[in-house]
Amino acid sequence: MSKTPDPKSTGTGAGKPAGEESTVKVPSKDPKKKDDKKDEDLSEEDLALKQQLELYVERVQDADPGLQKVALESMRQEIRTATSSMTSVPKPLKFLRPHYGTLKGFYEKMPDSDLKALTSILHFSNLELEYTYLHVSLKYRLLGSQGDIGSWGHEYVRNLAGEIGQEYAKRQSEEAPIDDLMELVQQIVSFNMKHNAEPDAVDLLIEVEDLDLLVEHVDSSNCKRTCSYLTSFAKYLPGPDDMLVLDIAYTIYMKFEEYPLALVTALALDNMQSIKQVFTSCDDNLMKRQFCYILARHGQTFDIDEELCASDEEREVLQEIVNNVKLSEGYLALARDIEVMEAKTPDDIYKPHLLDGRASAGASVDSARQNLAATFVNAFVNAGFGQDKLMTVPSEATSGGSSASWLFKNKEHGKASAAASLGMILLWDVDSGLAQLDKYFHSTDTHVIAGALLGVGIVNCGIKNDCDPALALLAEYVDKDDPSIRIGAIMGLGLAYAGAQNEQIRSILTPILGDNKASLDVIAFAAISLGLVYVGSCNEEIAQAIIFSLMERIESELGDPLSRLLPLGLGLLYLGKQESVEATAEVSKTFHEKIRKHCDMTLLSCAYAGTGNVLKVQHFLGECAQHLEKGESYQGAAVLGIAMVAMSEELGLEMTIRSLEHLLQYGDQNIRRAVPLALGLLCISNPKVNVMDTLSRLSHDSDTEVAMAAIISLGLIGAGTNNARIAGILRNLSSYHYKEANLLFCLRIAQGLVHLGKGLMTLSPYHSERFLLSPTALAGLITVLHICLDMKAIILGKYHYVLYFLTLAMQPRMLMTVDENLKPLSVPVRVGQAVDVTGQAGRPKTITGFQTHSTPVLLAAGDRAELATEKYIPLSPILEGFVILKENPECRDDN
């Protein structure tokens, strides 16, 4: 033990514990370590190996070249044949560590002819020297052995790859040649791809900026694993790199005929050429039907021409699927299977019997405001079911017809929402919807006609039809004198043709923007409808029309909350299109100062929506940090912008929720009013407990605007989930706020949303395992949230029917399996929480905590389904929406 004071006498860190000392002074502690090891850890076998290696090190320095060679070869063999796990260091290297300096010194003196064997040992044993920062492995690899790179194992290859990345960056800055590095990269990528280390290969190619090299190294066994990694980390890349990575994933999928996944990637790229290429490359008609279901779910307008499908009959079938004509049928089949067909009344949702006396007494008053709220609740809850107890009751059942009597329990503009609610109840069922709405067109009341026009738009929302009934019915009403009729027709067109980029609608609506006689509300709705129809199209003509319309507005109009819908319509044209917005954003800086900043925030937030761009989130946070003097309102749009940009992936989403907490504590009033809405967008139809608690706290806020936004957001995060906890919170709030009509109205809307479609629907714009973002769905949500920034003026005023913009995001959250003839087919499936298995070794389970059900089944947020039978093969690997199953020819029925 006399050796222990030794290190301390050097004067370094005298006051430190011995454990810390050892990391600094490795050599001086070595003798003690050896003694300890001998006494405690080393088995006889290890001890023998250690002594053997020490002997080799001595022999290497021998004067006899023959002896040197044998010693080097033996040492090399020991290292190669050493077994170790992926994480621990092989034993021979552990024992060689103290001799690294000796070997290196000897290497410097060696004649060239014998270098190769020693360089192999040196560059590998360098792995073990954590404290050496020189690129030694790479240096010796380039100098020495050119044999099989994998013979030294994964750890070595990984270390080498890390050094290549740094060396490449260094050479790029010095503009030095990189050919020798790229040769090594080829070998490493080839090795990694053969040994299930696809993420390592991709990372290295990203480092050396040559991802195209990947395509030639992928084979059918690792194609899905590779692309899964590519598509997952594309979310974390800035543009345009993210698109390049997705493009390579698309190329690989096409190469190995993984057509459904190639189509989904093409939709993520928003590339019509690639979508057509998937159709033309695939010869299987059944598979093409599955493609059409995927396109329909995404809301993609797509015409099947002769080039894509030669047979007329088959082409008709495909077009029908893309047009979503069978959506209503599938949704009702799901409802019948789950046994929720019976219509519900608003009271079934409010459950007044569970509340104490005062609240239920307040609710019994038959006020127009309460009836309007009941109209919305009834519409949301019975959406798509085709029957309810207020609007569709057959007239012979009651004297004089119930639907008419309910309609007239609403005042003026309330009648518009009531008439339109019939469209919501008959959602997606175009034939019955138009037949039942027809009676309202003969009314003398302008509000009823306006509601019927809007109802036509709602019924056709997401459903395309070759004879364009919505356009035929609504076009003639757009130029009527009455503003409410005009708005009904304009909004109806926007809903019916969202994303369709229909030229006729452009020619009908664009003139309104420049019409000096039109009122501001008509112009605002025309801008929003054009934004919806041409969502994400970057259409310059419409953009110019909206810009001129904004410039012509007088100052008093710019103070009106409705004027903010014009920049929003402009933003929707650039939804998700990133840099394409820059020219328009520059023009917006010339606008009147009242709207300039708001327009800038809106344009940026729309252009980068769903991209996860960190720099843009920081930009918005910076804007929120400003303390404004006068009543500017642009910070609300900036807060929504943070949520819109960051909603693309889980990690960013969690971080944003935390950032929004800070904004609540330190932000000004107009920021606090927008935070609940931002939280609502981040967790839409996905009630996270922490967000629920925050919103529940804010719903009691002293500022009624904050409380109203929080209440609406509680409805949004629980939309279509029937979440019992949110329903309970809202019920208790209704007795708390029973005297305040405005808050109570918002509460009723939220209660309707939680029970949306009796719990069979979702408002989430994401689908296909949260990979694809539907632009029309997101556009509908953004519109409603921007309108909610000033609830008193719009939703609590006479424009409450803007809530029907949510129709754009409404989708059944189901898995419906159909056979080859597209008839429903019930099979067992396992439904559980999805597990992210990207980059994991082997074949890990993709779901956890599953239950087995028979299709059709409901999928909650974060759920994934997989078939529990081998009798059928699904044509799409993503089991959501409609999935076609074909019989598995290899499956023998034991019975």
Disulfide bonds with the S-S distance in Angstrom:
none
